[in-house]
């Protein structure tokens, strides 16, 4: 009987110690990383019509479709309380933007329809307030906060039939916006598997330099991102 009690006490102590690894207590730091994708619903303003005039004048006016892009992130988190934390991130959004479809003009037998990708990459730096609704070891909550998005490289216009037809220098140093969404986590090993669903909304436009030397609006970004990763608290 005494041996069984000791075994039970040892088991409970082990469970409590392991639970402590997964819970995020006040004052703890968390480091993590995520990979996934984002579906872009970016507003293109009149840039599609500009491309129509510049390169596709023999086609009908374009329609716009969302585009899927790759994303990965690293982040750090500080727990203000066991349920409220502040998280800073470095999110790399690769080849985000939108697709344009230039239809064949009615009655034409020489011009074929064209699909065109308009995309660029960026480094997003959000600062998010996170609220966890569940007790450890599971996590589920909401997150929201401002972000700064720094363009990387140039805006690229890629046509299905001839490859890159244009690369525009980006005139915008940084775009500003908001990020909001949901997160969840489950214990796994020394840390947590984390899932993340968020909406990214830029308040400012992405502008590029036109061939004539001026500036023109290429898009105002909207994206739904879904990512999965791993994090450890210490």
C-alpha positions as CSV (number, residue, x, y, z in Angstrom):
1,X,0.0,0.0,0.0
2,X,2.8,2.4,0.9
3,X,4.6,1.6,-2.3
4,X,1.4,2.4,-4.3
5,X,1.1,5.7,-2.5
6,X,4.7,6.6,-3.3
7,X,4.2,5.7,-6.9
8,X,1.0,7.9,-7.0
9,X,2.8,10.8,-5.4
10,X,5.7,10.5,-7.8
11,X,3.3,10.4,-10.8
12,X,1.4,13.5,-9.6
13,X,4.7,15.3,-9.1
14,X,5.8,14.4,-12.6
15,X,2.5,15.6,-14.1
16,X,2.7,18.9,-12.3
17,X,6.3,19.5,-13.4
18,X,5.5,18.6,-17.0
19,X,2.4,20.9,-17.0
20,X,4.7,23.7,-15.8
21,X,6.8,23.3,-18.9
22,X,3.8,23.9,-21.1
23,X,2.0,26.7,-19.2
24,X,3.1,30.3,-19.8
25,X,3.3,32.0,-16.4
26,X,3.7,35.7,-15.7
27,X,7.2,36.9,-16.4
28,X,8.1,34.0,-18.7
29,X,9.6,34.4,-22.2
30,X,8.7,32.3,-25.2
31,X,10.6,31.8,-28.4
32,X,9.1,30.2,-31.5
33,X,8.9,29.9,-35.3
34,X,6.1,29.3,-37.8
35,X,5.8,28.4,-41.5
36,X,2.7,28.6,-43.7
37,X,1.0,30.5,-46.4
38,X,-1.1,33.6,-47.0
39,X,-4.0,34.2,-49.4
40,X,-3.7,37.7,-50.7
41,X,-6.8,39.8,-51.5
42,X,-4.8,43.0,-52.2
43,X,-6.6,46.0,-53.6
44,X,-4.9,46.8,-56.9
45,X,-6.3,50.4,-57.4
46,X,-5.8,51.1,-61.1
47,X,-2.5,49.3,-61.5
48,X,-4.2,46.5,-63.5
49,X,-5.5,49.1,-66.0
50,X,-2.0,50.6,-66.1
51,X,-0.5,47.3,-67.1
52,X,-3.3,46.9,-69.6
53,X,-2.4,50.1,-71.3
54,X,1.4,49.4,-71.0
55,X,1.6,45.8,-72.1
56,X,-1.8,44.2,-72.9
57,X,-3.6,46.8,-74.9
58,X,-4.9,44.1,-77.3
59,X,-6.8,42.4,-74.5
60,X,-9.9,43.2,-72.6
61,X,-9.7,44.9,-69.2
62,X,-8.4,42.6,-66.5
63,X,-10.1,41.0,-63.5
64,X,-8.3,40.4,-60.2
65,X,-8.0,37.1,-58.3
66,X,-6.4,36.3,-54.9
67,X,-2.9,34.7,-54.8
68,X,-1.3,32.3,-52.4
69,X,2.2,33.0,-51.1
70,X,4.7,31.4,-48.7
71,X,5.4,32.9,-45.3
72,X,7.7,32.1,-42.3
73,X,8.2,33.8,-39.0
74,X,10.3,33.9,-35.8
75,X,9.0,35.6,-32.7
76,X,9.4,36.3,-29.1
77,X,6.7,36.6,-26.4
78,X,6.6,38.0,-22.9
79,X,3.9,36.9,-20.5
80,X,2.4,39.8,-18.6
81,X,0.1,37.4,-16.8
82,X,-0.7,33.8,-17.3
83,X,-3.4,34.8,-19.9
84,X,-2.1,38.1,-21.4
85,X,1.2,38.4,-23.3
86,X,3.0,40.7,-25.7
87,X,4.5,39.3,-28.8
88,X,7.0,40.8,-31.3
89,X,7.6,39.1,-34.7
90,X,9.7,39.0,-37.8
91,X,7.4,37.7,-40.6
92,X,8.8,37.1,-44.1
93,X,6.1,37.2,-46.7
94,X,7.4,35.8,-50.0
95,X,5.9,36.7,-53.4
96,X,2.6,38.2,-52.1
97,X,0.2,40.1,-54.3
98,X,-2.6,39.2,-56.7
99,X,-3.3,37.7,-60.1
100,X,-4.7,39.5,-63.1
101,X,-6.6,37.8,-65.9
102,X,-6.6,39.6,-69.2
103,X,-9.4,38.0,-71.4
104,X,-9.2,37.5,-75.1
105,X,-11.2,40.2,-76.9
106,X,-14.6,39.0,-78.2
107,X,-14.3,37.8,-81.7
108,X,-10.5,37.8,-81.8
109,X,-8.8,34.8,-83.3
110,X,-5.2,36.0,-83.0
111,X,-5.0,37.2,-79.3
112,X,-5.2,34.7,-76.5
113,X,-6.0,35.4,-72.9
114,X,-3.2,36.0,-70.4
115,X,-2.6,35.4,-66.7
116,X,-0.3,37.8,-64.9
117,X,1.1,37.7,-61.3
118,X,1.9,40.9,-59.6
119,X,3.9,40.3,-56.4
120,X,6.7,41.4,-54.1
121,X,8.2,40.2,-50.8
122,X,8.3,42.0,-47.4
123,X,9.5,41.8,-43.9
124,X,6.5,42.4,-41.5
125,X,7.2,43.5,-37.9
126,X,4.0,43.2,-35.9
127,X,3.6,43.9,-32.2
128,X,0.7,41.9,-30.9
129,X,-1.3,41.7,-27.7
130,X,-2.4,38.1,-27.1
131,X,-5.1,36.9,-24.7
132,X,-5.3,33.2,-23.9
133,X,-8.8,31.9,-22.9
134,X,-7.7,28.4,-21.8
135,X,-5.9,27.0,-18.8
136,X,-2.6,25.2,-19.5
137,X,-1.5,23.0,-21.1
138,X,-3.8,23.9,-24.1
139,X,-4.0,27.4,-25.5
140,X,-6.6,29.3,-27.5
141,X,-7.0,33.0,-27.8
142,X,-7.1,36.2,-29.8
143,X,-4.3,38.5,-30.9
144,X,-4.2,42.0,-32.4
145,X,-1.8,44.9,-32.9
146,X,-0.1,47.2,-35.3
147,X,2.6,46.2,-37.8
148,X,5.2,47.8,-40.0
149,X,5.8,46.1,-43.4
150,X,9.2,46.8,-45.1
151,X,9.3,45.8,-48.9
152,X,12.2,43.6,-50.0
153,X,13.5,43.8,-53.5
154,X,11.2,44.9,-56.3
155,X,7.6,44.5,-57.5
156,X,7.6,41.8,-60.2
157,X,5.0,41.4,-63.0
158,X,5.1,37.9,-64.4
159,X,3.1,36.8,-67.4
160,X,2.3,33.1,-68.1
161,X,3.5,33.2,-71.7
162,X,6.8,35.1,-71.5
163,X,8.1,35.1,-68.0
164,X,8.9,38.4,-66.3
165,X,7.8,41.3,-68.3
166,X,8.6,44.1,-65.8
167,X,10.3,44.7,-62.5
168,X,9.4,48.0,-60.7
169,X,11.5,49.7,-58.0
170,X,9.4,50.1,-54.9
171,X,9.1,53.7,-53.8
172,X,7.4,53.0,-50.4
173,X,10.0,52.6,-47.6
174,X,7.4,51.0,-45.3
175,X,3.7,50.4,-45.1
176,X,1.7,50.5,-41.9
177,X,-1.3,48.5,-40.9
178,X,-2.9,46.1,-38.4
179,X,-2.8,42.4,-37.8
180,X,-5.5,40.5,-35.9
181,X,-6.6,36.9,-35.6
182,X,-6.7,33.6,-33.5
183,X,-4.0,31.3,-32.1
184,X,-4.0,27.9,-30.5
185,X,-1.5,25.5,-29.0
186,X,-1.1,22.0,-27.7
187,X,1.7,20.5,-25.6
188,X,4.4,18.5,-27.4
189,X,7.7,17.6,-25.9
190,X,9.4,20.5,-24.1
191,X,7.1,23.1,-25.7
192,X,4.0,23.6,-27.8
193,X,2.8,23.1,-31.3
194,X,1.2,26.4,-32.2
195,X,-1.3,27.3,-34.9
196,X,-2.1,30.8,-36.1
197,X,-4.8,32.3,-38.3
198,X,-4.7,36.0,-38.9
199,X,-5.9,38.8,-41.1
200,X,-3.3,41.4,-42.4
201,X,-4.5,44.8,-43.3
202,X,-2.3,47.7,-44.6
203,X,-3.6,51.2,-44.1
204,X,-1.1,52.7,-46.6
205,X,-0.4,52.0,-50.3
206,X,2.5,50.2,-51.8
207,X,3.9,52.6,-54.5
208,X,6.3,51.9,-57.3
209,X,8.4,54.0,-59.6
210,X,6.9,54.2,-63.1
211,X,9.0,54.0,-66.2
212,X,8.5,57.7,-66.7
213,X,10.0,58.4,-63.3
214,X,6.9,59.2,-61.3
215,X,5.1,57.1,-58.6
216,X,2.1,55.0,-59.0
217,X,0.1,52.9,-56.6
218,X,0.5,49.1,-57.1
219,X,-1.7,47.8,-54.3
220,X,-3.0,48.1,-50.7
221,X,-2.4,44.8,-49.1
222,X,-5.0,42.5,-47.6
223,X,-4.2,38.9,-46.7
224,X,-5.5,35.9,-44.7
225,X,-2.5,34.0,-43.3
226,X,-2.4,30.5,-41.8
227,X,0.7,29.2,-40.2
228,X,1.9,26.4,-37.9
229,X,5.0,26.2,-35.8
230,X,6.6,25.4,-32.5
231,X,7.5,27.4,-29.4
232,X,9.2,26.9,-26.0
233,X,8.7,29.0,-22.8
234,X,11.5,29.5,-20.3
